[in-house]
Amino acid sequence: MRRKLMDILVCPMCRGELRLKVGVERDGEIVEGSLTCKACDEIYPIEDTIPNMLPPSLRD
């Protein structure tokens, strides 16, 4: 995931602003980490450069 995606991503549950936590960053891309909603505290994982923005009940 590229950092500039943060300009357009919002929480799919409440449309709140997201906070980025980077675990691994390589060549300007976030490989692992998470996005946390500042409003509802829902956490969305970033794995293999892809943010999983599905609601919790639809993951896995």
C-alpha positions in Angstrom: 0.0 0.0 0.0 1.3 3.5 -0.8 1.1 6.2 1.8 -0.8 8.5 -0.5 -3.8 6.1 -0.3 -4.4 7.6 3.2 -5.8 10.7 1.4 -8.8 8.7 0.1 -9.3 5.8 2.5 -11.9 6.0 5.2 -13.4 3.5 7.6 -16.0 1.4 5.8 -18.0 1.0 9.0 -18.5 4.6 10.0 -16.6 6.7 7.4 -14.2 7.9 10.1 -10.6 8.9 9.6 -7.9 6.2 9.7 -4.6 6.1 11.5 -1.7 4.2 9.9 0.6 1.9 11.8 3.5 0.6 9.7 5.1 -2.7 10.6 7.2 -3.3 7.5 7.9 -0.7 4.7 9.9 -1.6 1.6 10.7 0.6 -1.5 8.1 3.2 -0.5 5.3 0.6 0.0 3.8 -0.5 3.3 4.1 -4.3 3.2 2.7 -5.0 6.7 0.8 -2.9 9.2 -2.7 -1.8 10.1 -5.2 1.0 9.8 -7.2 2.0 12.9 -10.4 4.1 12.7 -10.1 7.1 15.0 -13.9 7.2 15.5 -14.9 3.5 16.1 -11.5 1.9 16.9 -12.0 -0.8 14.2 -8.7 -2.2 13.0 -8.0 -3.2 9.4 -4.8 -5.2 8.7 -2.4 -4.6 5.9 -0.8 -7.8 4.6 1.4 -8.2 1.5 0.8 -4.5 0.6 -3.0 -4.9 0.6 -5.2 -3.3 3.2 -8.1 -5.6 4.1 -11.0 -3.1 4.3 -13.7 -5.7 4.7 -16.0 -5.4 7.8 -14.8 -7.7 10.6 -17.7 -10.1 10.0 -16.7 -10.7 6.4 -13.0 -11.4 6.9 -11.3 -14.8 6.4 
